[in-house]
Amino acid sequence: MLNIIWIFFFISAFITALFKLLFLGDQTVFSEIMAALFAMSKTAFEISLGLTGVLALWLGIMRIGECSGFITLLTRGLTPLFSKLMPEVPANHPALGAMVMNISANALGLDNAATPLGIKAMQELQTLNPQKDTASNAQILFLVINTSAVTLFPITIFTYRAQMGAAHPTDVFIPILLATYMSTLCGLLAVAWVQKLNLLDKTIIAYVGGFTLLVAGTIFYFSQLNQAEMLFQSALISNLILFSLIIVFIASAAYQKIDAYQAFIEGAKEGFQTAIGIIPYLVAMLVAIGVFRASGALDLLMNALRYGILQANLDTRFIDAMPTALMKPFSGSGARAMMVDTMQTYGADSFAGRLSSIVQGSTETTFYVLAVYFGSVGIKNIRHALACGIIADFAGIVSAIFIAYWFFA
């Protein structure tokens, strides 16, 4: 899918530029495309190098969290919920632990750990699947929860915002929490409706109700503030929570007599390798987006969308962040590149820059997760997995737009 999208950017850019040259007399369009080609490749390299320090920092901190047993605590805390949502999975089955570990890793922003854990969970669930080429109810629910992106600590987004010059890189933390909650809740409700799950079970009500009360309390608190105070409080609370998390990790490691410093170094080394490893991918996507924008093709697409919104007498500022939303279900790296491109074009602290960050954190790459997870166990009949995943994506994106207007408009 990513290959198709990448080729589409170049071909559509060429066709658009050729049309502008032959029919509109624009003799500079191809020189602008070539300038964008070189400029964006340089930008991608500089961004990747700039990410090195911040990635090393956060992956080092997260490694301390892993060594101190934080993910293990999350596993124990969430296992009762999964046992009720997936009654066909026996108690203490290895799939439960793998699923909770995967979701915990996603929640903490440990992308590198989440994918192998997710594949492991899908393989364990496949051992319980009577029809090996058809997705089971448990596999579908697990996949939809993944695609709805339960993101508690979107470290990568903070990292990119810091690199792109945001005054307060974490000021989107609370909005992302709210948007990802709505995405996850809608995905869960969609699957529950199709699979006829009993959401009135006491355990499920306790967990979902507790999360809902937390989110409702957050919404109520921020609704009492004016916009300036809301921005100040959001940044303050976000920074307090994140630094408190760091202290909890370090204190837990010290209590267990774990070498926190060495754990940090190991994670930081991985951060360095990660930053270097993303250079080719970021260059590929930013260059493709750069020529797509320079040719005028992106403007044509956005203007068509903007025209439709204007006809409905609605505000159009959110349109500038829609490339990230449109890319998100198909490619994580593509959406990330779109987010970076939006922040570079309009500013990290612009409305579009912040909204693209919230969208990036609100949902996951549905088609990618579906292909990788189901492909790893040979499933061909995905049943209602895609439809429920798209519902979660749509809910997350719409919520992100409304929340961005509430916080930043």
C-alpha beads as a LAMMPS data file, in Angstrom:
LAMMPS data file: protein, C-alpha beads

409 atoms
408 bonds

1 atom types
1 bond types

-500.0 500.0 xlo xhi
-500.0 500.0 ylo yhi
-500.0 500.0 zlo zhi

Masses

1 110.0

Atoms # bond

1 1 1 0.000 0.000 0.000
2 1 1 2.789 2.426 0.885
3 1 1 4.421 1.709 -2.476
4 1 1 1.179 2.612 -4.289
5 1 1 0.819 5.849 -2.313
6 1 1 4.449 6.806 -2.940
7 1 1 4.162 6.206 -6.693
8 1 1 0.842 8.087 -6.751
9 1 1 2.495 11.207 -5.319
10 1 1 5.113 11.312 -8.088
11 1 1 2.817 10.401 -11.010
12 1 1 0.055 12.804 -9.983
13 1 1 2.652 15.553 -9.439
14 1 1 4.025 14.986 -12.949
15 1 1 0.557 14.982 -14.559
16 1 1 -0.501 18.124 -12.685
17 1 1 2.721 19.948 -13.546
18 1 1 2.448 18.919 -17.203
19 1 1 -1.116 20.239 -17.327
20 1 1 -0.020 23.552 -15.798
21 1 1 2.829 23.846 -18.305
22 1 1 0.853 22.956 -21.452
23 1 1 -2.519 24.534 -20.674
24 1 1 -1.827 27.258 -18.107
25 1 1 1.575 28.368 -19.384
26 1 1 3.316 27.854 -16.058
27 1 1 6.961 27.551 -17.107
28 1 1 8.341 27.477 -13.568
29 1 1 6.433 24.499 -12.208
30 1 1 9.070 21.873 -13.041
31 1 1 11.880 23.999 -11.620
32 1 1 9.818 24.365 -8.430
33 1 1 9.363 20.600 -8.300
34 1 1 13.095 19.988 -8.642
35 1 1 13.826 22.623 -6.002
36 1 1 11.366 20.882 -3.652
37 1 1 12.985 17.537 -4.449
38 1 1 16.388 18.661 -3.183
39 1 1 15.093 20.907 -0.396
40 1 1 12.913 18.207 1.160
41 1 1 15.646 15.573 1.027
42 1 1 17.894 17.969 2.951
43 1 1 15.085 18.775 5.395
44 1 1 14.378 15.086 6.032
45 1 1 18.041 14.433 6.812
46 1 1 18.276 17.412 9.151
47 1 1 15.080 16.400 10.971
48 1 1 16.351 12.856 11.431
49 1 1 19.640 14.076 12.886
50 1 1 17.819 16.513 15.125
51 1 1 15.649 13.712 16.449
52 1 1 18.639 11.714 17.655
53 1 1 19.047 13.352 21.042
54 1 1 15.359 13.459 21.934
55 1 1 14.754 9.880 20.792
56 1 1 17.763 8.688 22.758
57 1 1 16.384 10.470 25.837
58 1 1 12.871 9.026 25.695
59 1 1 13.807 5.514 24.643
60 1 1 16.309 5.506 27.482
61 1 1 13.576 6.529 29.928
62 1 1 11.205 3.916 28.514
63 1 1 13.836 1.210 28.883
64 1 1 14.000 2.045 32.593
65 1 1 10.218 1.660 32.675
66 1 1 10.469 -1.756 31.060
67 1 1 13.202 -2.940 33.429
68 1 1 11.347 -1.630 36.484
69 1 1 8.295 -3.749 35.636
70 1 1 5.877 -0.962 34.721
71 1 1 4.503 -2.853 31.712
72 1 1 4.111 -5.967 33.845
73 1 1 1.902 -3.976 36.234
74 1 1 -0.221 -2.803 33.314
75 1 1 -0.537 -6.417 32.179
76 1 1 -1.856 -7.518 35.544
77 1 1 -4.239 -4.582 35.665
78 1 1 -5.808 -5.123 32.235
79 1 1 -5.992 -8.941 32.099
80 1 1 -9.459 -9.133 33.828
81 1 1 -10.925 -6.793 31.188
82 1 1 -9.626 -8.855 28.275
83 1 1 -10.874 -12.047 29.841
84 1 1 -14.413 -10.623 29.718
85 1 1 -14.164 -9.068 26.250
86 1 1 -12.787 -12.293 24.770
87 1 1 -14.661 -15.129 26.499
88 1 1 -13.367 -17.681 23.997
89 1 1 -9.807 -17.116 25.253
90 1 1 -9.157 -19.351 28.289
91 1 1 -7.927 -17.819 31.533
92 1 1 -4.123 -17.675 31.792
93 1 1 -3.766 -18.396 28.051
94 1 1 -0.492 -16.944 26.649
95 1 1 -2.543 -14.786 24.249
96 1 1 -3.849 -12.658 27.139
97 1 1 -0.403 -11.722 28.342
98 1 1 0.850 -10.994 24.824
99 1 1 -2.178 -8.821 24.026
100 1 1 -1.914 -6.784 27.197
101 1 1 1.846 -6.398 26.720
102 1 1 1.253 -5.190 23.160
103 1 1 -1.383 -2.653 24.168
104 1 1 0.720 -1.518 27.118
105 1 1 3.701 -0.997 24.800
106 1 1 1.504 0.992 22.407
107 1 1 0.156 3.075 25.277
108 1 1 3.680 3.925 26.381
109 1 1 4.836 4.737 22.860
110 1 1 7.146 1.717 22.565
111 1 1 6.461 1.128 18.865
112 1 1 9.448 -1.152 18.342
113 1 1 8.275 -3.482 21.117
114 1 1 4.569 -3.260 20.243
115 1 1 4.696 -4.775 16.760
116 1 1 6.470 -8.052 17.628
117 1 1 4.267 -8.404 20.715
118 1 1 1.192 -7.851 18.549
119 1 1 2.274 -10.505 16.079
120 1 1 2.939 -12.866 18.985
121 1 1 -0.536 -12.198 20.383
122 1 1 -2.141 -12.821 16.993
123 1 1 -0.235 -16.087 16.659
124 1 1 -1.390 -17.198 20.108
125 1 1 -4.978 -16.322 19.243
126 1 1 -4.611 -18.295 16.012
127 1 1 -4.002 -21.463 18.056
128 1 1 -7.582 -21.056 19.367
129 1 1 -9.057 -20.252 15.954
130 1 1 -11.036 -23.191 14.477
131 1 1 -11.053 -21.625 10.974
132 1 1 -7.424 -20.804 10.246
133 1 1 -8.083 -18.612 7.174
134 1 1 -10.888 -16.610 8.845
135 1 1 -10.434 -14.027 11.594
136 1 1 -11.938 -15.029 14.941
137 1 1 -13.926 -12.631 17.132
138 1 1 -11.006 -12.285 19.550
139 1 1 -8.550 -11.541 16.745
140 1 1 -10.839 -8.862 15.318
141 1 1 -11.358 -7.174 18.678
142 1 1 -7.631 -7.207 19.354
143 1 1 -6.888 -5.711 15.931
144 1 1 -9.507 -2.946 16.277
145 1 1 -8.154 -1.959 19.700
146 1 1 -4.738 -1.707 18.046
147 1 1 -6.014 0.384 15.143
148 1 1 -7.782 2.762 17.521
149 1 1 -4.379 3.504 19.078
150 1 1 -4.678 3.537 22.850
151 1 1 -1.985 6.211 23.205
152 1 1 -1.226 7.401 26.722
153 1 1 2.271 8.762 26.080
154 1 1 2.745 9.851 22.422
155 1 1 6.466 10.387 22.809
156 1 1 7.206 10.357 19.066
157 1 1 4.799 13.235 18.435
158 1 1 6.370 15.276 21.240
159 1 1 9.772 14.571 19.723
160 1 1 8.809 15.820 16.269
161 1 1 7.087 18.899 17.694
162 1 1 10.210 19.741 19.674
163 1 1 12.370 19.318 16.580
164 1 1 10.036 21.525 14.535
165 1 1 10.322 24.372 17.052
166 1 1 7.129 24.114 19.124
167 1 1 7.211 26.406 22.161
168 1 1 5.532 23.707 24.285
169 1 1 5.869 20.359 22.457
170 1 1 3.608 18.552 24.939
171 1 1 0.677 20.985 24.813
172 1 1 -1.199 18.486 22.608
173 1 1 -0.975 15.760 25.284
174 1 1 -4.449 16.215 26.819
175 1 1 -6.146 16.675 23.394
176 1 1 -4.520 13.452 22.141
177 1 1 -5.724 11.573 25.233
178 1 1 -9.289 12.739 24.599
179 1 1 -9.190 11.933 20.874
180 1 1 -7.652 8.494 21.306
181 1 1 -10.227 7.689 23.988
182 1 1 -13.062 8.474 21.574
183 1 1 -11.402 6.417 18.845
184 1 1 -10.964 3.414 21.132
185 1 1 -14.461 3.672 22.617
186 1 1 -16.130 3.833 19.187
187 1 1 -14.037 0.924 17.913
188 1 1 -14.981 -1.150 20.967
189 1 1 -18.683 -0.289 20.601
190 1 1 -18.627 -1.185 16.896
191 1 1 -17.079 -4.605 17.572
192 1 1 -19.363 -5.207 20.566
193 1 1 -22.428 -4.491 18.422
194 1 1 -21.367 -6.898 15.655
195 1 1 -20.179 -9.625 18.029
196 1 1 -23.054 -9.066 20.489
197 1 1 -20.696 -8.678 23.448
198 1 1 -22.258 -8.045 26.824
199 1 1 -20.922 -4.619 27.717
200 1 1 -23.109 -4.603 30.830
201 1 1 -20.821 -7.101 32.544
202 1 1 -19.679 -5.717 35.903
203 1 1 -15.979 -6.004 35.073
204 1 1 -16.359 -4.271 31.698
205 1 1 -18.537 -1.537 33.212
206 1 1 -15.934 -0.973 35.937
207 1 1 -13.061 -0.569 33.484
208 1 1 -14.877 1.387 30.771
209 1 1 -16.736 3.423 33.367
210 1 1 -13.502 4.266 35.159
211 1 1 -11.825 5.407 31.933
212 1 1 -14.947 7.358 30.968
213 1 1 -15.133 9.118 34.330
214 1 1 -11.476 10.073 34.011
215 1 1 -12.038 11.522 30.543
216 1 1 -15.292 13.204 31.612
217 1 1 -13.505 14.741 34.578
218 1 1 -10.782 16.030 32.260
219 1 1 -13.360 17.529 29.907
220 1 1 -15.273 19.111 32.807
221 1 1 -12.126 20.616 34.296
222 1 1 -10.939 22.178 31.045
223 1 1 -14.434 23.373 30.109
224 1 1 -14.343 25.695 33.157
225 1 1 -11.260 27.518 31.868
226 1 1 -10.864 30.274 29.315
227 1 1 -8.689 29.490 26.310
228 1 1 -5.488 31.096 27.622
229 1 1 -5.779 29.307 30.959
230 1 1 -6.720 26.073 29.176
231 1 1 -3.514 26.170 27.130
232 1 1 -1.451 26.978 30.221
233 1 1 -3.046 24.234 32.326
234 1 1 -2.812 21.675 29.518
235 1 1 0.916 22.280 29.122
236 1 1 1.460 22.326 32.917
237 1 1 -0.467 19.103 33.594
238 1 1 1.099 17.356 30.607
239 1 1 4.626 18.208 31.738
240 1 1 3.822 17.297 35.352
241 1 1 2.424 13.884 34.360
242 1 1 5.305 13.083 32.023
243 1 1 8.037 14.103 34.462
244 1 1 6.239 12.289 37.290
245 1 1 6.261 9.193 35.095
246 1 1 10.030 9.526 34.697
247 1 1 10.432 9.817 38.469
248 1 1 8.212 6.747 39.029
249 1 1 10.332 4.730 36.582
250 1 1 13.607 5.772 38.210
251 1 1 12.323 5.376 41.773
252 1 1 10.936 1.923 40.981
253 1 1 14.247 0.891 39.440
254 1 1 16.157 2.191 42.479
255 1 1 13.794 0.345 44.856
256 1 1 14.384 -2.906 42.960
257 1 1 18.131 -2.257 42.879
258 1 1 18.107 -2.099 39.074
259 1 1 20.916 -0.181 37.393
260 1 1 18.734 2.627 36.020
261 1 1 21.690 4.408 34.452
262 1 1 22.753 1.347 32.473
263 1 1 19.159 0.683 31.419
264 1 1 18.936 4.270 30.183
265 1 1 22.161 3.885 28.193
266 1 1 20.844 0.720 26.518
267 1 1 17.614 2.449 25.546
268 1 1 19.450 5.579 24.400
269 1 1 21.615 3.472 22.092
270 1 1 18.438 2.112 20.534
271 1 1 17.194 5.694 20.155
272 1 1 20.323 6.614 18.214
273 1 1 19.916 3.616 15.915
274 1 1 16.220 4.433 15.454
275 1 1 16.971 8.018 14.459
276 1 1 19.538 6.869 11.890
277 1 1 17.250 4.108 10.653
278 1 1 14.357 6.436 9.821
279 1 1 16.430 8.656 7.508
280 1 1 15.673 6.692 4.288
281 1 1 11.962 6.456 5.099
282 1 1 11.624 10.108 6.022
283 1 1 13.570 11.194 2.920
284 1 1 11.366 8.999 0.693
285 1 1 8.072 10.309 2.052
286 1 1 8.996 13.980 2.498
287 1 1 10.426 14.147 -1.032
288 1 1 7.268 12.572 -2.453
289 1 1 5.058 14.966 -0.482
290 1 1 7.305 17.876 -1.460
291 1 1 6.905 17.288 -5.208
292 1 1 3.190 16.596 -4.703
293 1 1 2.822 19.984 -3.005
294 1 1 5.147 21.889 -5.400
295 1 1 3.248 20.649 -8.453
296 1 1 0.013 22.079 -7.108
297 1 1 -1.664 18.654 -6.823
298 1 1 -2.033 18.916 -3.045
299 1 1 -3.543 22.385 -3.384
300 1 1 -6.075 21.072 -5.901
301 1 1 -7.110 18.292 -3.529
302 1 1 -7.338 20.580 -0.502
303 1 1 -9.144 23.328 -2.438
304 1 1 -11.768 20.839 -3.578
305 1 1 -12.293 19.772 0.026
306 1 1 -12.259 23.389 1.190
307 1 1 -14.894 24.303 -1.411
308 1 1 -17.215 21.600 -0.117
309 1 1 -16.749 22.796 3.468
310 1 1 -17.424 26.409 2.472
311 1 1 -20.651 25.362 0.773
312 1 1 -21.738 23.985 4.130
313 1 1 -20.837 27.337 5.780
314 1 1 -18.240 25.716 8.068
315 1 1 -14.811 26.908 9.193
316 1 1 -12.051 25.654 6.878
317 1 1 -8.934 25.947 9.045
318 1 1 -8.916 22.220 9.755
319 1 1 -8.464 21.448 6.032
320 1 1 -4.725 22.167 6.195
321 1 1 -4.257 19.211 8.570
322 1 1 -6.371 16.792 6.545
323 1 1 -3.432 15.291 4.559
324 1 1 -2.312 13.666 7.811
325 1 1 -5.838 12.375 8.472
326 1 1 -6.235 10.989 4.949
327 1 1 -2.860 9.245 5.095
328 1 1 -3.170 7.882 8.624
329 1 1 -5.238 4.706 7.913
330 1 1 -2.785 3.646 5.192
331 1 1 0.711 4.447 6.423
332 1 1 2.179 5.472 9.759
333 1 1 5.374 6.806 8.204
334 1 1 3.380 8.574 5.488
335 1 1 1.107 10.240 8.044
336 1 1 4.119 11.179 10.134
337 1 1 5.722 12.796 7.089
338 1 1 2.467 14.645 6.382
339 1 1 2.423 15.874 9.988
340 1 1 6.023 17.109 9.664
341 1 1 5.233 18.755 6.332
342 1 1 2.210 20.527 7.865
343 1 1 4.242 21.792 10.819
344 1 1 7.032 22.947 8.507
345 1 1 4.596 24.723 6.177
346 1 1 2.304 26.366 8.743
347 1 1 4.365 26.202 11.946
348 1 1 4.426 23.688 14.791
349 1 1 2.277 25.970 16.966
350 1 1 -0.202 26.838 14.223
351 1 1 -3.735 25.461 14.380
352 1 1 -2.974 23.099 11.490
353 1 1 0.310 22.006 13.080
354 1 1 -1.352 21.162 16.367
355 1 1 -4.346 19.469 14.747
356 1 1 -2.112 17.276 12.589
357 1 1 -0.298 16.214 15.766
358 1 1 -3.577 15.344 17.499
359 1 1 -4.761 13.388 14.460
360 1 1 -1.439 11.522 14.356
361 1 1 -1.924 10.438 17.959
362 1 1 -5.645 9.672 17.802
363 1 1 -5.642 6.584 15.557
364 1 1 -3.369 3.903 14.143
365 1 1 -2.579 2.718 10.602
366 1 1 -5.555 0.405 10.083
367 1 1 -4.543 -1.093 6.737
368 1 1 -0.926 -1.611 7.826
369 1 1 -1.863 -3.282 11.121
370 1 1 -4.453 -5.418 9.355
371 1 1 -1.952 -6.568 6.713
372 1 1 0.880 -7.279 9.167
373 1 1 -1.090 -8.938 11.964
374 1 1 -3.481 -10.991 9.858
375 1 1 -0.792 -11.711 7.284
376 1 1 1.462 -13.135 9.995
377 1 1 -1.040 -15.954 10.619
378 1 1 -2.359 -16.418 7.075
379 1 1 -5.855 -14.985 7.587
380 1 1 -7.635 -14.123 4.334
381 1 1 -11.247 -13.569 5.447
382 1 1 -11.096 -10.517 7.718
383 1 1 -14.897 -10.355 8.267
384 1 1 -15.874 -7.074 9.994
385 1 1 -12.350 -6.110 11.091
386 1 1 -11.796 -3.412 8.454
387 1 1 -15.233 -1.812 8.854
388 1 1 -14.848 -1.546 12.643
389 1 1 -11.291 -0.258 12.267
390 1 1 -12.428 2.479 9.873
391 1 1 -15.215 3.456 12.296
392 1 1 -12.577 3.879 15.016
393 1 1 -10.379 5.924 12.640
394 1 1 -13.263 8.189 11.636
395 1 1 -14.272 8.751 15.258
396 1 1 -10.695 9.604 16.205
397 1 1 -10.247 12.094 13.360
398 1 1 -13.597 13.833 13.917
399 1 1 -12.901 14.010 17.661
400 1 1 -9.435 15.421 16.974
401 1 1 -10.941 18.230 14.887
402 1 1 -13.512 19.213 17.526
403 1 1 -10.960 18.983 20.346
404 1 1 -8.432 21.093 18.416
405 1 1 -11.039 23.832 17.941
406 1 1 -11.881 23.629 21.653
407 1 1 -8.281 23.957 22.808
408 1 1 -6.519 25.974 20.118
409 1 1 -8.984 27.870 17.902

Bonds

1 1 1 2
2 1 2 3
3 1 3 4
4 1 4 5
5 1 5 6
6 1 6 7
7 1 7 8
8 1 8 9
9 1 9 10
10 1 10 11
11 1 11 12
12 1 12 13
13 1 13 14
14 1 14 15
15 1 15 16
16 1 16 17
17 1 17 18
18 1 18 19
19 1 19 20
20 1 20 21
21 1 21 22
22 1 22 23
23 1 23 24
24 1 24 25
25 1 25 26
26 1 26 27
27 1 27 28
28 1 28 29
29 1 29 30
30 1 30 31
31 1 31 32
32 1 32 33
33 1 33 34
34 1 34 35
35 1 35 36
36 1 36 37
37 1 37 38
38 1 38 39
39 1 39 40
40 1 40 41
41 1 41 42
42 1 42 43
43 1 43 44
44 1 44 45
45 1 45 46
46 1 46 47
47 1 47 48
48 1 48 49
49 1 49 50
50 1 50 51
51 1 51 52
52 1 52 53
53 1 53 54
54 1 54 55
55 1 55 56
56 1 56 57
57 1 57 58
58 1 58 59
59 1 59 60
60 1 60 61
61 1 61 62
62 1 62 63
63 1 63 64
64 1 64 65
65 1 65 66
66 1 66 67
67 1 67 68
68 1 68 69
69 1 69 70
70 1 70 71
71 1 71 72
72 1 72 73
73 1 73 74
74 1 74 75
75 1 75 76
76 1 76 77
77 1 77 78
78 1 78 79
79 1 79 80
80 1 80 81
81 1 81 82
82 1 82 83
83 1 83 84
84 1 84 85
85 1 85 86
86 1 86 87
87 1 87 88
88 1 88 89
89 1 89 90
90 1 90 91
91 1 91 92
92 1 92 93
93 1 93 94
94 1 94 95
95 1 95 96
96 1 96 97
97 1 97 98
98 1 98 99
99 1 99 100
100 1 100 101
101 1 101 102
102 1 102 103
103 1 103 104
104 1 104 105
105 1 105 106
106 1 106 107
107 1 107 108
108 1 108 109
109 1 109 110
110 1 110 111
111 1 111 112
112 1 112 113
113 1 113 114
114 1 114 115
115 1 115 116
116 1 116 117
117 1 117 118
118 1 118 119
119 1 119 120
120 1 120 121
121 1 121 122
122 1 122 123
123 1 123 124
124 1 124 125
125 1 125 126
126 1 126 127
127 1 127 128
128 1 128 129
129 1 129 130
130 1 130 131
131 1 131 132
132 1 132 133
133 1 133 134
134 1 134 135
135 1 135 136
136 1 136 137
137 1 137 138
138 1 138 139
139 1 139 140
140 1 140 141
141 1 141 142
142 1 142 143
143 1 143 144
144 1 144 145
145 1 145 146
146 1 146 147
147 1 147 148
148 1 148 149
149 1 149 150
150 1 150 151
151 1 151 152
152 1 152 153
153 1 153 154
154 1 154 155
155 1 155 156
156 1 156 157
157 1 157 158
158 1 158 159
159 1 159 160
160 1 160 161
161 1 161 162
162 1 162 163
163 1 163 164
164 1 164 165
165 1 165 166
166 1 166 167
167 1 167 168
168 1 168 169
169 1 169 170
170 1 170 171
171 1 171 172
172 1 172 173
173 1 173 174
174 1 174 175
175 1 175 176
176 1 176 177
177 1 177 178
178 1 178 179
179 1 179 180
180 1 180 181
181 1 181 182
182 1 182 183
183 1 183 184
184 1 184 185
185 1 185 186
186 1 186 187
187 1 187 188
188 1 188 189
189 1 189 190
190 1 190 191
191 1 191 192
192 1 192 193
193 1 193 194
194 1 194 195
195 1 195 196
196 1 196 197
197 1 197 198
198 1 198 199
199 1 199 200
200 1 200 201
201 1 201 202
202 1 202 203
203 1 203 204
204 1 204 205
205 1 205 206
206 1 206 207
207 1 207 208
208 1 208 209
209 1 209 210
210 1 210 211
211 1 211 212
212 1 212 213
213 1 213 214
214 1 214 215
215 1 215 216
216 1 216 217
217 1 217 218
218 1 218 219
219 1 219 220
220 1 220 221
221 1 221 222
222 1 222 223
223 1 223 224
224 1 224 225
225 1 225 226
226 1 226 227
227 1 227 228
228 1 228 229
229 1 229 230
230 1 230 231
231 1 231 232
232 1 232 233
233 1 233 234
234 1 234 235
235 1 235 236
236 1 236 237
237 1 237 238
238 1 238 239
239 1 239 240
240 1 240 241
241 1 241 242
242 1 242 243
243 1 243 244
244 1 244 245
245 1 245 246
246 1 246 247
247 1 247 248
248 1 248 249
249 1 249 250
250 1 250 251
251 1 251 252
252 1 252 253
253 1 253 254
254 1 254 255
255 1 255 256
256 1 256 257
257 1 257 258
258 1 258 259
259 1 259 260
260 1 260 261
261 1 261 262
262 1 262 263
263 1 263 264
264 1 264 265
265 1 265 266
266 1 266 267
267 1 267 268
268 1 268 269
269 1 269 270
270 1 270 271
271 1 271 272
272 1 272 273
273 1 273 274
274 1 274 275
275 1 275 276
276 1 276 277
277 1 277 278
278 1 278 279
279 1 279 280
280 1 280 281
281 1 281 282
282 1 282 283
283 1 283 284
284 1 284 285
285 1 285 286
286 1 286 287
287 1 287 288
288 1 288 289
289 1 289 290
290 1 290 291
291 1 291 292
292 1 292 293
293 1 293 294
294 1 294 295
295 1 295 296
296 1 296 297
297 1 297 298
298 1 298 299
299 1 299 300
300 1 300 301
301 1 301 302
302 1 302 303
303 1 303 304
304 1 304 305
305 1 305 306
306 1 306 307
307 1 307 308
308 1 308 309
309 1 309 310
310 1 310 311
311 1 311 312
312 1 312 313
313 1 313 314
314 1 314 315
315 1 315 316
316 1 316 317
317 1 317 318
318 1 318 319
319 1 319 320
320 1 320 321
321 1 321 322
322 1 322 323
323 1 323 324
324 1 324 325
325 1 325 326
326 1 326 327
327 1 327 328
328 1 328 329
329 1 329 330
330 1 330 331
331 1 331 332
332 1 332 333
333 1 333 334
334 1 334 335
335 1 335 336
336 1 336 337
337 1 337 338
338 1 338 339
339 1 339 340
340 1 340 341
341 1 341 342
342 1 342 343
343 1 343 344
344 1 344 345
345 1 345 346
346 1 346 347
347 1 347 348
348 1 348 349
349 1 349 350
350 1 350 351
351 1 351 352
352 1 352 353
353 1 353 354
354 1 354 355
355 1 355 356
356 1 356 357
357 1 357 358
358 1 358 359
359 1 359 360
360 1 360 361
361 1 361 362
362 1 362 363
363 1 363 364
364 1 364 365
365 1 365 366
366 1 366 367
367 1 367 368
368 1 368 369
369 1 369 370
370 1 370 371
371 1 371 372
372 1 372 373
373 1 373 374
374 1 374 375
375 1 375 376
376 1 376 377
377 1 377 378
378 1 378 379
379 1 379 380
380 1 380 381
381 1 381 382
382 1 382 383
383 1 383 384
384 1 384 385
385 1 385 386
386 1 386 387
387 1 387 388
388 1 388 389
389 1 389 390
390 1 390 391
391 1 391 392
392 1 392 393
393 1 393 394
394 1 394 395
395 1 395 396
396 1 396 397
397 1 397 398
398 1 398 399
399 1 399 400
400 1 400 401
401 1 401 402
402 1 402 403
403 1 403 404
404 1 404 405
405 1 405 406
406 1 406 407
407 1 407 408
408 1 408 409
